[in-house]
């Protein structure tokens, strides 16, 4: 009989909760490395997501319990929460599910934007408050929210809205003055400056999503002295969090090295 000999461990099964550019970048890196088997889960809110590497799942799991069941059934070794900074419910479910299934969890959250000299930010705790902070006097507002969030604008129909979203807003808002742009970032500073000037925008309504892809409107507003009503991020679960794909890779590598090798022999 040949004595058993150590062999390479099975690839680490990694489930990425995605919907961000960072999630896509992470999945791309992991798909090219044999020590990992990534799968990417999308909430399904974007109708035509970009092409993504590896196994992709679209739609919810059925809350924390459903996600925990999936983690067990798929024998997931690590869960990465790389959802949008405003996906508070999904992040809370991820934390609960990881605890229920006993699966290591790491959150990947891009750093928030910070106010700098020259900015004219008006903070708001949520979108309802942000709309109210636009005031009662009619204004021309660039709206950079998700299409599922813009209904809050109907509470302030006096403004002229320029609404930009990845997917069309359907049905249109019940306000008398609204135009719609369907576009996907990144949005360069030069283009954002031209957009604000051409449409005589005097306020920008934005969530503090962070990252460079959509920061152009913030920088352009600063240059032009335009007010930005900035919606703060919602609280996230107290889980280990990093700010870059490289840090996630390092965390997964440590996790993979901690696994005992398989034994084989005859």
Secondary structure by P-SEA (a helix, b strand, c coil): ccccccccccccbbbbbcccaaaaaaaaaaaaccccbbbbbbcccccccccccccccccccccaaaaaaaaaaacccbbbccccccaaaaaaaaaaaaaaabbbbbbbbccccccccccbbbbbccaaaaaaacccccccccccccccccccccccccccccccccccccccccccbbbbbbbbccccaaaaaaaaaaacccbbbbccccccccaaaaaaaaaabbbbbbbbbcccccccccccaaaaaaaaaaaaaabbbbbbcc
